[in-house]
Amino acid sequence: MCDAGSEDAQRMKPTDYDQTNIPAGYDRGRDHGPEVLDLWMSVIESHIGRKSVSTILDLGCGTGRFSETLANRFGASVIGVDPSGKMLDQARRKARGTAVHYQRGTAEAIPLVSQSVDMIFMSMTFHHFRDPGAAARECRRVLRVDGTIVVRTGTHEQIPSYPYVPFFPSTRRMLEELLPDRARLRAVFEKAGFLCVESHVVMQTIAQTWEAYADKLAAGGDSVLARLAETELSRGLDAVRRHDPGGHGRAVVEPIDVFFFKLQQSAT
């Protein structure tokens, strides 16, 4: 197995969201509706079953896209942690009730006491970690002994299946540099004392038409597309809008990997 540390040195530099306009358009580009939120809550429930979850860490919560739903579905208190002040401002403006608390912090230095959460949920954040190994060790520190880590993520293996890649040729190389492969992601957590107890791919519908998908992409909520030259972005968006495979107005779907980790018995 390749050395995870040397791979980290080659990764594309993570985006500093506070230095961009991405937070303003993030929800318009990434909100796929209540059906997708329900899908992911069901994925989590299918794994944890009837286990009681009282406190959840939404690590890299961004604008809180999943935070409120996690609190409501599991009857839990949710702590959303993110390094971006702009993203957290968006999350706080949407907050309803008192079950969710947002706090600025990084995965490498989680601002929580040890063994304080039952579940850690990460959605599309692993590739933004500046030191994945340190982040995994911090997860081990704050997670209770019988807790669960849920990692929802893009992976190197799925790049050819991501719907926008054929329309924006430069994104393939960017994603290859940015996204982990499945073995590397597992290795990072295993080195920190976790065991991957389940992993699979979830197909989610992200737009009902390709034209609607183009509108989502144009909102500016994707950190990879934000790196493109204006000419490639404009040309690609036009092509997405015109795309209608088979002339049937088919919905746009994408594959997302999900991993479930538990502490290894020898590490407890």
C-alpha positions in Angstrom: 0.0 0.0 0.0 1.3 3.5 -0.9 2.4 5.9 1.9 -0.6 8.1 2.8 1.8 10.9 3.8 3.5 11.2 0.4 0.1 11.2 -1.3 -1.1 14.1 0.9 1.8 16.2 -0.3 0.7 15.7 -3.9 -3.0 16.6 -3.3 -4.4 19.8 -4.8 -4.5 22.5 -2.3 -7.9 22.6 -0.5 -10.1 25.6 -1.1 -10.3 28.3 1.4 -14.0 29.1 1.1 -13.6 32.4 2.9 -11.5 33.7 0.1 -14.1 32.9 -2.5 -17.8 33.7 -3.4 -18.7 30.0 -3.1 -20.6 30.3 0.2 -23.2 32.7 -1.4 -24.1 30.2 -4.1 -23.5 27.0 -2.2 -27.0 26.1 -1.3 -28.4 26.9 -4.7 -25.9 24.6 -6.3 -26.0 21.8 -3.7 -29.5 21.7 -2.5 -31.0 18.6 -4.1 -34.3 18.7 -2.3 -35.8 16.8 0.7 -35.8 13.5 -1.2 -32.0 13.4 -1.2 -31.8 14.4 2.4 -34.3 11.6 3.3 -32.2 9.1 1.2 -29.1 9.8 3.2 -30.9 9.6 6.5 -32.2 6.3 5.5 -28.7 5.1 4.5 -27.5 6.0 7.9 -30.5 4.4 9.7 -30.0 1.2 7.7 -26.6 0.9 9.3 -27.1 2.0 12.9 -30.5 0.5 13.3 -32.2 1.3 16.6 -29.0 2.5 18.3 -29.6 5.6 20.4 -27.7 8.6 19.2 -27.8 11.7 21.4 -25.0 13.9 20.0 -23.8 14.2 16.4 -20.8 16.0 15.1 -21.4 17.3 11.6 -17.7 17.8 10.7 -17.2 20.2 7.8 -20.9 21.2 8.0 -20.6 24.0 5.6 -23.9 25.8 5.3 -25.6 23.2 7.5 -27.1 21.4 4.6 -27.4 18.1 6.6 -27.3 19.5 10.2 -31.0 20.2 10.8 -32.1 17.0 9.1 -29.7 14.9 11.3 -31.0 16.6 14.4 -34.7 16.0 13.4 -34.2 12.4 12.2 -32.3 11.1 15.1 -33.7 13.3 17.9 -30.1 14.4 18.6 -28.1 17.5 19.4 -25.9 18.4 16.5 -22.7 20.3 16.6 -21.7 21.7 13.2 -18.1 22.5 12.9 -16.5 24.2 9.9 -13.4 26.3 9.3 -15.3 28.8 7.1 -16.9 31.8 8.8 -18.8 32.6 5.6 -20.3 29.1 5.4 -21.2 29.2 9.1 -22.9 32.6 8.6 -25.1 31.0 6.0 -25.9 28.0 8.3 -26.8 30.2 11.2 -29.2 32.3 9.1 -31.1 29.1 8.3 -31.1 27.7 11.8 -34.4 26.6 13.3 -34.8 25.6 16.9 -32.1 24.9 19.4 -31.0 21.4 18.5 -28.1 22.5 16.2 -25.1 24.6 17.4 -22.5 25.8 14.9 -18.9 26.4 15.9 -15.8 27.4 13.9 -13.0 24.9 13.9 -11.0 22.4 11.8 -11.0 18.7 11.5 -7.4 18.6 12.6 -8.3 20.4 15.9 -11.9 19.7 16.7 -13.2 22.1 19.4 -14.9 19.5 21.5 -13.9 17.5 24.6 -12.8 13.9 24.3 -15.4 11.1 24.0 -18.3 13.6 23.6 -20.2 12.5 20.5 -22.0 9.3 19.4 -21.7 9.9 15.6 -19.4 11.9 13.3 -20.9 12.7 10.0 -18.7 14.0 7.2 -20.3 15.0 3.8 -17.9 15.8 1.0 -15.2 17.1 3.3 -12.5 14.5 3.5 -10.7 15.9 0.4 -10.6 19.4 2.1 -8.7 18.2 5.1 -5.2 19.6 5.2 -3.9 16.7 7.3 -6.3 13.7 6.9 -4.3 11.6 9.4 -4.6 14.3 12.1 -8.3 14.6 11.3 -8.8 10.9 11.8 -7.0 11.0 15.1 -9.1 13.8 16.3 -12.2 11.9 15.3 -11.0 9.0 17.5 -10.5 11.4 20.4 -14.0 13.0 20.4 -15.9 9.8 19.4 -17.4 7.7 22.2 -16.2 4.1 22.4 -19.2 2.6 20.6 -19.7 5.5 18.2 -19.9 5.5 14.5 -18.2 7.6 11.8 -20.1 8.1 8.5 -18.1 9.4 5.6 -20.1 10.6 2.5 -17.5 11.4 -0.1 -16.4 11.5 -3.7 -13.7 9.0 -4.7 -11.1 8.6 -7.4 -12.9 5.4 -8.7 -16.1 7.3 -9.4 -14.6 10.2 -11.4 -15.6 8.9 -14.8 -19.2 8.6 -13.6 -19.6 12.1 -12.3 -22.1 13.8 -14.7 -20.2 17.1 -15.2 -16.8 15.7 -16.0 -17.4 15.1 -19.8 -18.4 18.7 -20.2 -15.5 20.3 -18.3 -12.3 18.4 -19.5 -10.0 20.1 -17.0 -12.0 18.8 -14.0 -10.9 15.2 -14.5 -7.3 16.1 -13.7 -8.3 18.3 -10.8 -10.5 15.6 -9.3 -7.8 13.0 -9.8 -5.5 15.2 -7.7 -8.1 16.1 -5.1 -10.2 13.0 -4.4 -8.9 10.0 -2.4 -9.2 6.4 -3.7 -11.2 4.1 -1.5 -8.2 2.2 -0.2 -6.4 5.3 0.8 -9.4 6.7 2.7 -9.8 3.4 4.6 -6.1 3.4 5.3 -6.2 6.8 6.9 -8.9 5.8 9.4 -7.5 2.4 10.0 -4.1 3.9 11.0 -6.0 6.0 13.6 -7.6 2.9 15.1 -10.8 2.5 13.1 -12.3 -0.4 11.2 -14.3 0.1 8.1 -17.4 -2.1 8.8 -19.4 -1.2 5.7 -19.0 0.8 2.4 -21.0 1.1 -0.7 -22.1 3.5 -3.5 -25.3 5.4 -3.3 -26.9 6.8 -6.4 -28.6 10.1 -5.8 -30.8 12.3 -8.1 -29.3 15.8 -8.3 -31.6 17.4 -10.9 -34.7 16.4 -12.8 -33.4 17.7 -16.2 -30.0 18.6 -17.6 -31.0 22.2 -18.0 -31.9 22.3 -14.3 -28.5 20.7 -13.6 -26.7 23.5 -15.6 -28.5 26.1 -13.5 -27.2 24.4 -10.3 -23.7 24.3 -11.6 -23.9 28.0 -12.7 -24.8 28.9 -9.1 -21.1 28.7 -8.2 -21.3 26.2 -5.3 -18.7 23.7 -6.6 -15.0 24.3 -5.6 -13.6 22.5 -8.6 -15.7 24.3 -11.2 -14.7 27.6 -9.4 -11.1 26.9 -10.5 -12.0 26.8 -14.2 -11.2 29.5 -16.8 -14.3 31.5 -17.6 -14.3 30.3 -21.2 -14.3 26.6 -20.3 -17.0 27.1 -17.7 -19.3 29.0 -20.0 -18.8 26.5 -22.9 -19.4 23.6 -20.6 -22.6 25.0 -19.1 -24.0 25.6 -22.6 -23.2 22.0 -23.5 -24.9 20.7 -20.3 -28.0 22.7 -21.0 -28.3 21.3 -24.5 -27.6 17.7 -23.3 -30.7 15.5 -23.4 -29.7 11.8 -23.9 -32.3 10.0 -25.9 -34.5 13.0 -25.9 -36.4 11.8 -22.9 -35.6 14.5 -20.3 -34.0 12.0 -18.0 -33.0 13.0 -14.5 -29.4 13.6 -13.6 -27.9 11.1 -11.1 -24.5 10.8 -9.5 -22.7 8.1 -7.5 -21.5 9.0 -4.0 -19.5 6.6 -1.8 -20.4 6.1 1.9 -18.1 4.5 4.5 -19.0 3.5 8.1 -16.2 3.2 10.6 -16.1 1.9 14.2 -13.3 1.8 16.7 -11.2 -1.4 16.5 -11.5 -3.4 19.6 -7.8 -3.3 20.2 -8.0 0.5 20.1 -10.7 0.9 22.7 
